[in-house]
Amino acid sequence: LKAYDVDNKWGQAALERMIADLSSNEEPMPGVVLPLTPFNSGEAMRETAVGSPQRAQQEYRDHLKSCLADVGIGSVTSTGYSNLTSVQLAQYGMLRPPPAFNYMCKPETARDVPRFLNRLLGLSIADQQYLFNYFCQTLDATVRMAKSQGRYEDGIEVLSKQRVRVDVRNAIHEDRHTAAKTTYMELEVDDGLSWEEALQQRQQCAEELRAEGADDKRVGKVGFYVFRRTANYGGTGHPLVILALEVVKAFRDSKVTSYRVLRPNQCVGTQMKEYELLEKYKPVQDEVAQEHWDFWFDFLHKGCLHGPKCSVRARGSPCQFGSRLYKKYIVSGAVLPVLKTIFEVVLGSAYGRDERGRKNAPRALRAKTVDGEVVVGLNMSAHDAQAVVMQVST
């Protein structure tokens, strides 16, 4: 099972969600399908005695709880409801069949993917298949939701959608034992999203929604919107324009719809609730959206959202507010020989601390440049990067 490579943050989140669904008897994530005929202790699949799909799915959940408890993942206790008939359910006012077992699992166990995979081997082949299939479906749904929210691959900062160029590359240290070099690099990152790329994103989102069975009204909300407040933002003669893509819901019956908002100068995007989207923006046709989109895409290549009369630029200072372009400062190559120095300089600096005086350690960054070069290094602020270069180079 090691070959599946699911022992990561997404696998942990999926296992935790699967066990939480079983514990609370909730519906699984959108995209996860429970069979209507449960598997019974590794024997042949049987038709449920009650023809209700709800009863069949509840029996399936109860069986999975029992399987997990049998191999030491959580524990079960009987609820006493296992033999209620449909008439009795109606008398008790129960809208769906209750669980036969209460299931409990410690939080640390619910995220222990290696233990889960190893304990599966203690079950019958059929039960292994059913539990692992449920887990894999939940993992797929978890990753799909993370991608729609624009937060997939959060463990290491990955510049996968942006266009990246190397502006500066200097060797700052050479290990005297191995001659391995440590390199300081400045990357120019273009966060822009062209009109053609925006259309592709909209089409992909619409296709995914239709695959889920979404109606035309829901699919139609995926598209382009302009800012309601002003049609002359920053004195440019153009309103702000966005592309709204529906985010995959964590629960089937969720009433709240969120959108990932992309802009001509922002290809990764942020999240916005539907009520906030419709309050601040209004939908527009593609012809109108393209005019504004192309303008902002070109203008923000080197301009800023303050517009052509930016007071900061008027004083001769640079202003990158809302610009497509920004810098990343990284130390790459043979980082290990100077790692202690890097952390001491960065974490010892007063620069970049929050209101409580806390500061994050340098974070790993991976990017592929427009020339095809893969760059990996420790990312830090410009101020800290210069301090590191001075310390390491001496």
Secondary structure, 3 states (H helix, E strand, C coil): CHHHCCCCHHHHHHHHHHHHHHHHCCCCCCCCCCCCCCCCCCCCCCCCCCCCHHHHHHHHHHHHHHHHHHCCCCEEEECCCCCCCHHHHHHCCCCCCCCCEEEECCHHHHCCHHHHHHHHCCCCHHHHHHHHHHHHHHHHHHHHHHHHCCCCCCCCEEECCCEEEEEEEEEEEECCCCCCEEEEEEEEEECCCCHHHHHHHHHHHHHHHHHCCCCHHHHHCCEEEEECCCCCHHHCCCCCEEEEEECCCCCCCCCCCEEEEEECCEEEEEEEEHHHHHHHEEECCHHHHHHHHHHHHHHCCCCCCCCCCCHHHHCCCCCCCCCCEEEEEEEEECCHHHHHHHHHHHHHCCCCCCCCCCCCCCEEEEEECCCCCEEEEEEECHHHHHHHHHHHHC
